[in-house]
Amino acid sequence: MPKQRLIEVNVFNKLLNLFLKAKSNNREHEFIRNISKKDAQLGKLYSIWNDRMDDALVSMKNTLQKQGLDTREIDKILNKTY
């Protein structure tokens, strides 16, 4: 892999990790606001990604409930968010 690609992958990986760390601390909205101040388009992308991640978790919980499966672990994640 060319050196430029490795640098791009590393930068993307760091941005991803920063967002996930903020999300795990319930600070994703603050993170998105700060990113939006510097780059509105990137902030919008993070916001969309965050919304879709939350929607996917709720959908997963509904599917597990319909199947009569345990939802305790996903409830822990959702309780951090909601």
VENRA-V665153 format. One record per run of one state. SS is the DSSP state (A for helix, B for strand, O for the rest). FROM is the first residue (numbers start at 1). LEN is the number of residues. If there is no record, write none. Layout:
# VENRA-V665153
ss: (SS & SS)
from: (FROM & FROM)
len: (LEN & LEN)
This chain:
# VENRA-V665153
ss: (O & A & O & A & O & A & O & A & O)
from: (1 & 3 & 25 & 28 & 39 & 40 & 67 & 72 & 82)
len: (2 & 22 & 3 & 11 & 1 & 27 & 5 & 10 & 1)
